[in-house]
Amino acid sequence: MVAARCPGRQRMAIVVSSDPPAPRGRSLSWILRHYGWIVVVCVLVGAAAPLLAVRPATTYQAEALVVARSVTANPRVLPTLGTSAFADGAVEAAVAADKVVGGGTGDLIPDRLSLVAGPDSITMSVQARDANPKRAAELADVAARAFAAELNRTGSGVGEFSVQGPAVVPDVPLQAVADSLQAEVGGLVGLILGVGLVALVVTLRRPCVTSRDVETAIAVPLLGTVALPPARSGTYLGARGVRGIATVTRWLATIPSGRVSLISSRPAEGMRHRIFVMVAIAMSTVRPVRLRAAPELLDAVLNQAPVGSASGGDGDDGDDVDELVLTDGGSPSEILDPADTTAYVVAVAPLGVSQRRLRALALDYRGGGLVGVVLVHRTFGRRLRGASSRPGSRAVRPAEVPEAEPA
């Protein structure tokens, strides 16, 4: 690493803006943005599945009426008596034995035959269903005759029953469920399934979005959530206009003199480098800061820091009791180096990192100076101006950088 000293301006009170407290629905908002696609996919699949499934064959239904010509018993008992006689097996057996049916058709009732008996009515309707309308009418006639015969076996104490007339051959099939209704029902089922899957994923992953999530995971505060604007790889933007950097700066400005190391997992190193540059630029206007980082990061800070607040080189302008050494990266062995009287660690992680991964990142530092976590999420939109690129690209000179946000 290369060290560069960034002495601050005159002593000044720390006045920095801070982000408003996170609303209660922030976790839900993050979950919907990152896992909402699961719900959308489930809804679309659920709505399309009934329409893509194999359609059932067209079914026709015919009806034959059985009428009580004389009723000896109380008419109120006729529906119960008719239902019992229709389902006791005798009607089904008689229908199965008829040549119209062809014999050996199990589960005639209720799949192909059914009875409709209204209350306080002497008329009962025998319904038969088949793909052939003529066959449906013949099946209804056979079932109605068998049903009337079964009712008449109860004797004169109940009444006399007969078939009113032959069933009419239907010319219109049974109305199938409308495609729109099937899609709506399928979409509703998909919505329930999608919400359930998201809830399961969130329960298992337990993402860190709010300060409570961070404190629950590793028992340290959330220093701030930084919204990284879009930028090309290897391009380091300044602190101006970046939401959340003021909050992180306010926290770090209160740390006593010593060394502060930014750590992260390997996949988040690029994110950590950008945060290091932004924090170094913002801190240079607040207190004396000495930087330890790769040359390209130091160049980005020196090129973008406000005029007069930073200077490059490894020289030492004198010890300052309030000096803060800001280091990019670190290891547990470095943190425990006895040459450093006071050492602090700040973990940088993407917004929504699982609590398990955050605990793994902070495991070696929880007893060695871990003071907080900075969560970072990438935003979309217009790229901000005032960036320093890798060596070989044109760097922004201090005179071209607008004034940093007030500290």
Sine and cosine of phi, psi and omega as CSV:
sin_phi,cos_phi,sin_psi,cos_psi,sin_omega,cos_omega
0.00,0.00,0.41,-0.91,0.06,-1.00
-0.91,-0.41,0.65,-0.76,-0.02,-1.00
-0.98,-0.22,0.61,-0.80,0.09,-1.00
-0.68,-0.73,0.65,-0.76,-0.05,-1.00
-0.99,-0.17,0.75,-0.66,0.01,-1.00
-0.85,-0.53,0.99,0.16,-0.02,-1.00
-0.92,0.40,0.61,-0.79,-0.02,-1.00
-0.99,0.17,0.10,-1.00,0.06,-1.00
-0.98,0.22,-0.37,-0.93,0.04,-1.00
-0.91,0.42,0.38,-0.92,0.04,-1.00
-0.85,0.53,0.67,-0.74,-0.01,-1.00
-0.51,-0.86,0.42,-0.91,0.07,-1.00
-0.94,0.34,0.59,-0.81,-0.01,-1.00
-0.99,0.12,0.93,-0.38,0.03,-1.00
-0.79,-0.61,0.98,-0.17,0.00,-1.00
-0.80,-0.60,0.53,-0.85,0.05,-1.00
-0.98,0.21,0.41,-0.91,0.01,-1.00
-0.75,-0.66,0.46,-0.89,0.03,-1.00
-0.95,0.30,0.55,-0.84,0.05,-1.00
-0.90,0.44,0.41,-0.91,0.02,-1.00
-0.84,0.54,0.56,-0.83,-0.01,-1.00
-0.92,0.39,0.75,-0.66,0.03,-1.00
-0.92,0.39,0.30,-0.95,-0.03,-1.00
-0.88,0.47,-0.51,0.86,-0.06,-1.00
-1.00,0.05,0.21,0.98,-0.05,-1.00
-0.91,0.41,-0.66,0.75,0.02,-1.00
-0.89,0.46,-0.70,0.72,0.01,-1.00
-0.89,0.45,-0.64,0.77,0.02,-1.00
-0.89,0.46,-0.69,0.73,0.01,-1.00
-0.91,0.43,-0.66,0.75,0.00,-1.00
-0.89,0.46,-0.67,0.74,-0.01,-1.00
-0.92,0.39,-0.61,0.80,-0.01,-1.00
-0.93,0.36,-0.59,0.81,-0.11,-0.99
-0.99,-0.10,-0.44,0.90,-0.02,-1.00
-0.86,-0.52,0.11,0.99,0.02,-1.00
-0.89,0.46,-0.45,0.89,-0.01,-1.00
-0.89,0.45,-0.50,0.87,0.03,-1.00
-0.90,0.45,-0.70,0.72,0.01,-1.00
-0.90,0.43,-0.68,0.74,-0.02,-1.00
-0.89,0.46,-0.70,0.71,0.00,-1.00
-0.89,0.45,-0.68,0.73,-0.01,-1.00
-0.90,0.44,-0.64,0.77,0.02,-1.00
-0.91,0.42,-0.70,0.71,-0.01,-1.00
-0.91,0.42,-0.68,0.73,0.01,-1.00
-0.91,0.41,-0.67,0.74,0.01,-1.00
-0.90,0.44,-0.60,0.80,0.01,-1.00
-0.96,0.28,-0.54,0.84,-0.05,-1.00
-1.00,0.09,-0.44,0.90,-0.09,-1.00
-0.84,0.54,-0.74,0.68,0.01,-1.00
-0.89,0.45,-0.51,0.86,-0.03,-1.00
-0.98,0.22,-0.45,0.89,-0.01,-1.00
-1.00,-0.05,-0.22,0.98,-0.02,-1.00
-0.95,0.32,0.30,-0.95,0.01,-1.00
-0.92,0.40,0.82,-0.57,-0.03,-1.00
-0.96,0.27,0.64,-0.77,0.05,-1.00
-0.93,0.37,0.43,-0.90,0.00,-1.00
-0.92,0.40,0.45,-0.89,0.02,-1.00
-0.91,0.42,0.72,-0.70,-0.05,-1.00
-0.85,-0.52,0.69,-0.72,0.07,-1.00
-0.93,-0.36,0.51,-0.86,-0.01,-1.00
-0.80,-0.60,0.77,-0.64,0.05,-1.00
-0.88,-0.47,0.44,-0.90,-0.05,-1.00
-0.76,-0.65,0.64,-0.77,0.11,-0.99
-0.80,-0.60,0.71,-0.70,-0.08,-1.00
-0.99,-0.10,0.71,-0.71,0.13,-0.99
-0.93,-0.36,0.83,-0.55,-0.12,-0.99
-0.89,-0.45,0.63,-0.77,0.10,-1.00
-1.00,0.06,0.96,-0.26,-0.03,-1.00
-0.94,0.34,-0.60,0.80,0.09,-1.00
-0.64,-0.77,0.69,-0.73,-0.05,-1.00
-0.85,-0.52,0.87,-0.50,0.04,-1.00
-1.00,-0.06,-0.60,0.80,-0.01,-1.00
-0.99,0.15,0.11,-0.99,0.04,-1.00
-0.90,0.43,0.82,-0.58,-0.03,-1.00
-0.84,0.55,-0.39,0.92,-0.04,-1.00
-0.93,0.38,-0.37,0.93,-0.03,-1.00
-1.00,0.02,-0.14,0.99,-0.05,-1.00
-0.87,0.50,-0.70,0.71,0.02,-1.00
-0.86,0.52,-0.68,0.73,0.00,-1.00
-0.92,0.40,-0.68,0.74,0.01,-1.00
-0.90,0.43,-0.68,0.73,-0.01,-1.00
-0.91,0.42,-0.68,0.73,0.01,-1.00
-0.89,0.46,-0.66,0.75,0.00,-1.00
-0.91,0.42,-0.70,0.72,-0.02,-1.00
-0.93,0.38,-0.55,0.84,-0.04,-1.00
-0.95,0.31,-0.50,0.86,-0.10,-0.99
-0.98,-0.21,0.08,1.00,-0.07,-1.00
-0.99,0.16,-0.04,1.00,0.08,-1.00
0.97,-0.24,-0.36,0.93,-0.04,-1.00
-0.93,0.36,-0.67,0.75,0.00,-1.00
-0.91,0.41,-0.69,0.72,-0.01,-1.00
-0.89,0.45,-0.64,0.77,0.01,-1.00
-0.92,0.40,-0.66,0.75,0.01,-1.00
-0.90,0.43,-0.64,0.77,0.01,-1.00
-0.93,0.38,-0.66,0.75,-0.02,-1.00
-0.90,0.43,-0.49,0.87,-0.02,-1.00
-0.99,0.14,-0.17,0.99,-0.04,-1.00
-0.98,0.21,0.54,-0.84,-0.03,-1.00
-0.93,0.37,-0.37,0.93,0.02,-1.00
-0.90,0.44,-0.64,0.77,-0.02,-1.00
-0.98,0.19,-0.54,0.84,0.01,-1.00
1.00,-0.06,0.04,1.00,0.07,-1.00
0.96,0.27,0.44,-0.90,0.12,-0.99
0.91,0.41,0.61,0.79,0.06,-1.00
-0.95,-0.31,0.98,-0.19,0.01,-1.00
-0.98,0.21,0.28,-0.96,0.03,-1.00
0.83,0.55,0.67,0.74,0.09,-1.00
-0.90,0.44,-0.65,0.76,0.01,-1.00
-0.95,-0.30,0.84,-0.55,0.13,0.99
-0.97,-0.23,0.16,0.99,-0.10,-0.99
-0.89,0.46,-0.70,0.71,-0.06,-1.00
-0.90,-0.44,-0.30,0.95,0.00,-1.00
-0.80,-0.61,0.59,-0.81,0.05,-1.00
-0.43,-0.90,0.28,-0.96,-0.04,-1.00
-0.81,-0.58,0.69,-0.72,0.09,-1.00
-0.87,-0.49,0.93,-0.37,-0.02,-1.00
-0.83,-0.55,0.95,-0.31,-0.02,-1.00
-0.97,0.22,0.40,-0.92,0.02,-1.00
-0.94,0.35,0.60,-0.80,0.04,-1.00
0.81,0.59,0.64,0.77,0.00,-1.00
-0.78,-0.63,0.60,-0.80,0.02,-1.00
-0.99,-0.11,0.11,0.99,0.00,-1.00
-0.91,-0.40,0.74,-0.67,0.06,-1.00
-0.81,-0.59,0.67,-0.74,-0.08,-1.00
-0.96,-0.28,0.81,-0.59,0.09,-1.00
-0.99,-0.15,0.86,-0.52,-0.06,-1.00
-0.95,-0.32,0.68,-0.73,0.02,-1.00
-0.77,-0.64,0.62,-0.78,-0.06,-1.00
-0.81,-0.59,0.66,-0.75,0.02,-1.00
-0.32,-0.95,0.38,-0.93,0.03,-1.00
-0.94,0.34,-0.40,0.92,0.04,-1.00
-0.98,-0.18,0.86,-0.51,-0.06,-1.00
-0.88,0.48,-0.63,0.78,0.01,-1.00
-0.92,0.40,-0.65,0.76,0.03,-1.00
-0.92,0.40,-0.58,0.81,0.05,-1.00
-0.88,0.47,-0.67,0.74,0.02,-1.00
-0.91,0.41,-0.68,0.73,0.02,-1.00
-0.89,0.45,-0.64,0.77,0.01,-1.00
-0.91,0.42,-0.61,0.79,0.03,-1.00
-0.91,0.41,-0.63,0.77,0.02,-1.00
-0.90,0.43,-0.70,0.71,-0.02,-1.00
-0.89,0.45,-0.71,0.70,-0.01,-1.00
-0.91,0.41,-0.60,0.80,0.00,-1.00
-0.92,0.39,-0.67,0.74,0.03,-1.00
-0.90,0.43,-0.65,0.76,0.02,-1.00
-0.92,0.39,-0.58,0.81,0.02,-1.00
-0.93,0.36,-0.68,0.73,0.04,-1.00
-0.89,0.46,-0.65,0.76,0.02,-1.00
-0.90,0.44,-0.62,0.79,0.01,-1.00
-0.92,0.39,-0.62,0.78,0.04,-1.00
-0.92,0.39,-0.62,0.78,-0.03,-1.00
-0.93,0.36,-0.33,0.94,0.04,-1.00
-0.94,0.33,-0.24,0.97,0.02,-1.00
-0.95,0.32,-0.25,0.97,0.08,-1.00
0.99,-0.13,0.09,-1.00,-0.06,-1.00
-0.94,0.33,-0.18,0.98,0.01,-1.00
-0.94,0.33,-0.23,0.97,0.01,-1.00
-0.95,-0.31,-0.79,0.61,0.01,-1.00
0.38,-0.93,-0.08,-1.00,0.02,-1.00
-0.88,-0.48,0.73,-0.68,-0.11,-0.99
-0.81,-0.59,0.54,-0.84,0.02,-1.00
-0.45,-0.89,0.29,-0.96,0.03,-1.00
-0.99,0.12,0.79,-0.61,-0.07,-1.00
-0.92,0.39,-0.62,0.79,-0.02,-1.00
-0.03,-1.00,0.21,-0.98,0.00,-1.00
-0.91,0.41,0.47,-0.88,0.01,-1.00
-0.94,0.33,0.56,-0.83,0.03,-1.00
-0.99,0.11,0.72,-0.69,0.03,-1.00
-0.93,0.37,0.86,-0.51,-0.04,-1.00
-0.96,0.29,0.57,-0.82,0.05,-1.00
-0.91,-0.41,-0.07,1.00,0.01,-1.00
-0.84,-0.55,0.81,-0.58,0.00,-1.00
-0.94,0.35,0.26,-0.97,0.07,-1.00
-0.88,0.48,0.64,-0.77,-0.02,-1.00
-0.94,0.35,0.88,-0.48,0.05,-1.00
-0.98,0.21,0.31,-0.95,0.02,-1.00
-0.90,0.43,0.75,-0.67,-0.04,-1.00
-0.86,0.50,0.55,-0.83,0.00,-1.00
-0.87,0.50,-0.62,0.79,-0.01,-1.00
-0.90,0.43,-0.64,0.77,0.01,-1.00
-0.93,0.38,-0.64,0.77,0.05,-1.00
-0.88,0.47,-0.66,0.75,0.01,-1.00
-0.91,0.42,-0.64,0.77,0.01,-1.00
-0.91,0.42,-0.70,0.72,0.02,-1.00
-0.90,0.43,-0.70,0.72,0.03,-1.00
-0.89,0.46,-0.64,0.77,0.04,-1.00
-0.90,0.43,-0.61,0.79,0.03,-1.00
-0.91,0.42,-0.69,0.73,0.05,-1.00
-0.89,0.46,-0.66,0.75,0.04,-1.00
-0.89,0.45,-0.61,0.79,0.04,-1.00
-0.89,0.46,-0.72,0.70,0.02,-1.00
-0.88,0.47,-0.69,0.73,0.01,-1.00
-0.90,0.43,-0.68,0.73,-0.01,-1.00
-0.90,0.44,-0.69,0.72,0.03,-1.00
-0.89,0.46,-0.63,0.78,0.04,-1.00
-0.90,0.44,-0.66,0.75,0.02,-1.00
-0.91,0.41,-0.67,0.75,0.03,-1.00
-0.89,0.46,-0.69,0.73,0.03,-1.00
-0.87,0.49,-0.63,0.78,0.02,-1.00
-0.91,0.40,-0.70,0.71,0.00,-1.00
-0.89,0.46,-0.71,0.71,-0.02,-1.00
-0.91,0.42,-0.63,0.77,0.02,-1.00
-0.90,0.44,-0.66,0.75,-0.01,-1.00
-0.97,0.26,-0.64,0.77,-0.08,-1.00
-0.99,0.12,-0.62,0.79,0.00,-1.00
0.79,0.61,0.94,0.34,-0.05,-1.00
-0.94,0.35,0.49,-0.87,0.05,-1.00
-0.99,-0.12,0.94,-0.35,-0.02,-1.00
-0.85,-0.52,-0.61,0.79,-0.06,-1.00
-0.92,-0.38,0.14,-0.99,0.03,-1.00
-0.88,0.47,-0.57,0.82,0.03,-1.00
-0.89,0.45,-0.64,0.77,0.03,-1.00
-0.88,0.48,-0.69,0.73,-0.02,-1.00
-0.91,0.40,-0.71,0.71,-0.01,-1.00
-0.91,0.42,-0.58,0.82,0.05,-1.00
-0.92,0.40,-0.59,0.81,-0.06,-1.00
-0.97,0.26,-0.77,0.64,-0.13,-0.99
-0.74,-0.67,0.14,0.99,0.13,-0.99
0.88,0.48,0.56,0.83,0.14,-0.99
-0.76,-0.65,0.38,-0.92,-0.06,-1.00
-0.97,0.24,0.34,-0.94,0.15,-0.99
-1.00,0.05,0.91,-0.42,-0.04,-1.00
-0.96,0.27,-0.42,0.91,0.02,-1.00
0.29,-0.96,0.32,-0.95,0.07,-1.00
-0.90,-0.43,0.88,-0.47,-0.10,-1.00
-0.98,-0.21,0.74,-0.67,0.05,-1.00
-0.99,-0.11,0.98,-0.22,-0.03,-1.00
-0.97,0.25,0.85,-0.52,0.07,-1.00
-0.96,0.30,0.33,-0.94,0.00,-1.00
-0.91,0.41,0.60,-0.80,0.02,-1.00
-0.34,-0.94,0.44,-0.90,0.05,-1.00
-0.93,0.38,0.40,-0.92,0.02,-1.00
-0.87,0.49,0.73,-0.68,-0.01,-1.00
0.99,0.11,0.05,1.00,0.03,-1.00
-0.98,-0.20,0.76,-0.65,-0.08,-1.00
-0.91,-0.42,0.91,-0.41,-0.02,-1.00
-1.00,0.10,0.42,-0.91,0.05,-1.00
-0.98,0.20,-0.04,-1.00,-0.08,-1.00
-1.00,0.10,-0.23,0.97,-0.10,-1.00
-0.92,0.40,0.80,-0.61,0.08,-1.00
0.97,0.22,0.10,0.99,0.00,-1.00
-1.00,-0.04,0.88,-0.47,-0.04,-1.00
-0.94,0.33,0.77,-0.63,0.06,-1.00
0.97,-0.25,-0.39,0.92,-0.01,-1.00
-0.91,0.42,-0.59,0.81,0.01,-1.00
-0.87,0.48,-0.63,0.78,0.01,-1.00
-0.91,0.41,-0.69,0.72,0.02,-1.00
-0.90,0.43,-0.66,0.75,0.01,-1.00
-0.88,0.47,-0.65,0.76,0.01,-1.00
-0.87,0.50,-0.68,0.73,0.02,-1.00
-0.91,0.42,-0.75,0.66,-0.06,-1.00
-0.92,0.38,-0.47,0.88,0.00,-1.00
-0.92,0.38,-0.35,0.94,-0.01,-1.00
-1.00,0.00,-0.09,1.00,-0.01,-1.00
-0.96,0.28,0.71,-0.71,0.06,-1.00
-0.89,0.47,0.20,-0.98,-0.02,-1.00
-0.87,0.50,0.58,-0.81,-0.04,-1.00
0.40,-0.92,-0.38,-0.92,-0.02,-1.00
-0.91,-0.41,0.74,-0.67,0.05,-1.00
-0.89,-0.45,0.85,-0.52,0.00,-1.00
-0.93,-0.36,0.75,-0.66,0.12,-0.99
-1.00,-0.02,0.81,-0.58,0.01,-1.00
-0.86,-0.52,0.35,-0.94,0.04,-1.00
-0.28,-0.96,0.18,-0.98,0.13,-0.99
-0.96,0.28,0.28,-0.96,-0.04,-1.00
-0.86,0.51,-0.70,0.72,0.00,-1.00
-0.89,0.46,-0.34,0.94,-0.05,-1.00
-0.98,-0.20,0.28,0.96,-0.03,-1.00
-0.89,0.45,-0.69,0.73,0.03,-1.00
-0.86,0.51,-0.65,0.76,0.05,-1.00
-0.90,0.44,-0.66,0.75,0.00,-1.00
-0.91,0.41,-0.64,0.77,0.01,-1.00
-0.87,0.50,-0.68,0.73,-0.01,-1.00
-0.91,0.41,-0.63,0.78,0.04,-1.00
-0.91,0.41,-0.63,0.78,0.03,-1.00
-0.85,0.52,-0.73,0.68,-0.02,-1.00
-0.89,0.46,-0.71,0.71,-0.02,-1.00
-0.90,0.44,-0.71,0.71,-0.02,-1.00
-0.91,0.42,-0.66,0.76,-0.01,-1.00
-0.89,0.46,-0.67,0.74,0.02,-1.00
-0.91,0.42,-0.70,0.72,-0.01,-1.00
-0.93,0.38,-0.64,0.77,-0.03,-1.00
-0.95,0.32,-0.43,0.90,-0.05,-1.00
-0.91,0.42,-0.33,0.94,0.03,-1.00
-1.00,-0.05,-0.03,1.00,-0.11,-0.99
-0.94,-0.35,-0.69,0.72,-0.08,-1.00
-0.41,-0.91,0.28,-0.96,0.04,-1.00
-0.89,0.46,0.75,-0.66,-0.04,-1.00
-0.73,-0.68,0.73,-0.68,0.12,-0.99
-0.91,-0.40,0.74,-0.67,-0.15,-0.99
-0.96,-0.28,0.61,-0.79,0.13,-0.99
-0.75,-0.66,0.95,-0.32,-0.07,-1.00
-0.27,-0.96,0.02,-1.00,0.05,-1.00
-0.91,0.41,0.45,-0.89,-0.07,-1.00
-0.83,0.56,-0.65,0.76,-0.04,-1.00
-0.91,0.41,-0.51,0.86,0.04,-1.00
-0.95,0.31,-0.66,0.75,0.03,-1.00
-0.91,0.42,-0.63,0.77,0.05,-1.00
-0.88,0.48,-0.66,0.75,-0.01,-1.00
-0.89,0.46,-0.63,0.78,0.01,-1.00
-0.93,0.36,-0.74,0.67,-0.05,-1.00
-0.90,0.43,-0.55,0.84,-0.02,-1.00
-0.97,0.23,-0.36,0.93,-0.11,-0.99
-0.90,-0.43,-0.19,0.98,0.01,-1.00
-0.91,0.41,0.53,-0.85,0.02,-1.00
-0.82,0.58,0.56,-0.83,-0.06,-1.00
-0.85,0.53,0.78,-0.63,0.06,-1.00
1.00,-0.02,-0.11,0.99,-0.05,-1.00
-0.98,-0.22,-0.19,0.98,-0.05,-1.00
-0.56,-0.83,0.53,-0.85,0.09,-1.00
-0.57,-0.82,0.58,-0.81,-0.05,-1.00
-0.99,0.11,0.05,-1.00,0.06,-1.00
0.95,-0.32,0.23,-0.97,-0.02,-1.00
-0.98,-0.21,0.07,1.00,-0.06,-1.00
-0.92,0.39,0.30,-0.95,-0.02,-1.00
-0.88,-0.47,0.88,-0.48,-0.04,-1.00
-1.00,0.04,0.21,0.98,-0.03,-1.00
0.90,-0.44,0.55,-0.84,-0.01,-1.00
-0.95,0.31,0.61,-0.79,0.03,-1.00
-0.79,-0.62,0.81,-0.59,-0.07,-1.00
-0.91,0.41,-0.36,0.93,-0.03,-1.00
-0.98,-0.18,0.21,0.98,-0.09,-1.00
-0.95,0.30,0.61,-0.79,0.03,-1.00
-0.87,-0.49,0.79,-0.61,0.05,-1.00
-0.99,-0.11,0.91,-0.41,-0.03,-1.00
-0.98,-0.18,0.87,-0.49,-0.10,-0.99
-0.89,-0.46,0.70,-0.72,0.08,-1.00
-1.00,-0.05,0.91,-0.42,0.00,-1.00
1.00,0.09,0.17,-0.99,-0.01,-1.00
0.17,-0.99,0.08,-1.00,0.04,-1.00
-0.61,-0.79,0.31,-0.95,0.01,-1.00
-0.85,0.53,-0.58,0.82,0.00,-1.00
-0.92,0.39,-0.59,0.81,0.04,-1.00
-0.94,0.35,-0.63,0.78,-0.02,-1.00
-0.90,0.45,-0.56,0.83,-0.03,-1.00
-1.00,0.00,0.16,0.99,0.01,-1.00
-0.88,0.48,0.85,-0.52,-0.04,-1.00
-0.92,0.40,-0.25,0.97,0.04,-1.00
-0.92,0.38,-0.40,0.92,0.04,-1.00
-1.00,-0.04,0.89,-0.46,-0.04,-1.00
-0.94,0.35,-0.64,0.77,-0.01,-1.00
-0.70,-0.72,0.79,-0.62,-0.03,-1.00
-0.72,-0.69,0.66,-0.75,0.02,-1.00
-0.78,-0.62,0.42,-0.91,-0.02,-1.00
-0.76,-0.65,0.70,-0.71,0.10,-1.00
-0.84,-0.55,0.84,-0.54,-0.01,-1.00
-1.00,0.03,0.72,-0.70,0.06,-1.00
-0.93,-0.36,0.82,-0.58,-0.05,-1.00
-0.58,-0.81,0.45,-0.89,0.05,-1.00
-0.93,0.38,0.55,-0.83,0.06,-1.00
-0.87,0.49,0.76,-0.64,-0.03,-1.00
1.00,-0.05,0.11,0.99,0.05,-1.00
-0.86,0.51,0.61,-0.79,-0.03,-1.00
-0.93,0.37,0.49,-0.87,0.01,-1.00
-0.88,0.47,-0.54,0.84,0.01,-1.00
-0.90,0.44,-0.70,0.71,0.00,-1.00
-0.93,0.36,-0.58,0.81,0.02,-1.00
-0.92,0.39,-0.63,0.77,0.05,-1.00
-0.90,0.43,-0.63,0.77,0.03,-1.00
-0.90,0.43,-0.62,0.79,0.01,-1.00
-0.91,0.41,-0.65,0.76,-0.09,-1.00
-1.00,-0.05,0.03,1.00,-0.12,-0.99
-0.85,0.53,-0.69,0.72,-0.07,-1.00
-0.99,0.17,-0.10,1.00,-0.10,-1.00
-0.88,-0.47,-0.12,0.99,-0.08,-1.00
-0.89,0.46,-0.48,0.88,0.07,-1.00
-0.97,-0.23,0.20,0.98,-0.07,-1.00
-0.76,-0.65,0.67,0.75,0.14,-0.99
0.99,-0.17,0.20,0.98,0.05,-1.00
-0.91,0.41,0.87,-0.49,-0.09,-1.00
-0.95,-0.33,-0.31,0.95,-0.03,-1.00
0.07,-1.00,-0.01,-1.00,-0.05,-1.00
-0.76,-0.65,0.63,-0.77,0.14,-0.99
-0.92,-0.39,0.87,-0.50,0.05,-1.00
-1.00,-0.10,0.62,-0.78,-0.09,-1.00
-0.77,-0.64,0.71,-0.70,0.14,-0.99
-0.73,-0.69,0.58,-0.82,-0.04,-1.00
-1.00,0.07,0.64,-0.77,0.02,-1.00
-0.95,-0.32,0.21,-0.98,0.03,-1.00
-0.86,-0.50,0.59,-0.81,0.01,-1.00
0.53,-0.85,-0.34,-0.94,-0.06,-1.00
-0.95,0.30,0.67,-0.74,0.03,-1.00
-0.94,0.35,0.63,-0.77,0.02,-1.00
-0.98,0.20,0.46,-0.89,0.04,-1.00
-1.00,0.00,0.27,-0.96,0.05,-1.00
1.00,0.02,0.87,0.49,-0.06,-1.00
-0.79,-0.62,0.52,-0.86,0.08,-1.00
-0.93,-0.36,0.73,-0.68,-0.04,-1.00
-0.98,-0.18,-0.07,-1.00,0.03,-1.00
-0.92,0.40,0.29,-0.96,0.03,-1.00
-0.83,0.56,0.64,-0.77,-0.05,-1.00
0.97,-0.24,-0.39,0.92,0.08,-1.00
-0.99,-0.13,0.35,-0.94,-0.01,-1.00
-0.94,0.35,0.81,-0.59,0.02,-1.00
-0.99,-0.14,0.51,-0.86,0.01,-1.00
-0.98,0.21,0.79,-0.62,0.01,-1.00
-0.99,0.16,0.43,-0.90,-0.04,-1.00
-0.82,0.57,-0.57,0.82,-0.04,-1.00
-0.92,0.39,-0.35,0.94,-0.05,-1.00
-1.00,-0.01,-0.14,0.99,-0.06,-1.00
-1.00,0.02,0.79,-0.61,0.06,-1.00
-0.91,0.41,0.29,-0.96,0.00,-1.00
-0.83,0.56,0.66,-0.75,0.05,-1.00
-0.93,0.37,0.33,-0.94,0.01,-1.00
-0.89,0.47,0.59,-0.81,-0.06,-1.00
-0.82,0.57,0.63,-0.77,0.00,-1.00
-0.97,-0.24,0.00,0.00,0.00,0.00
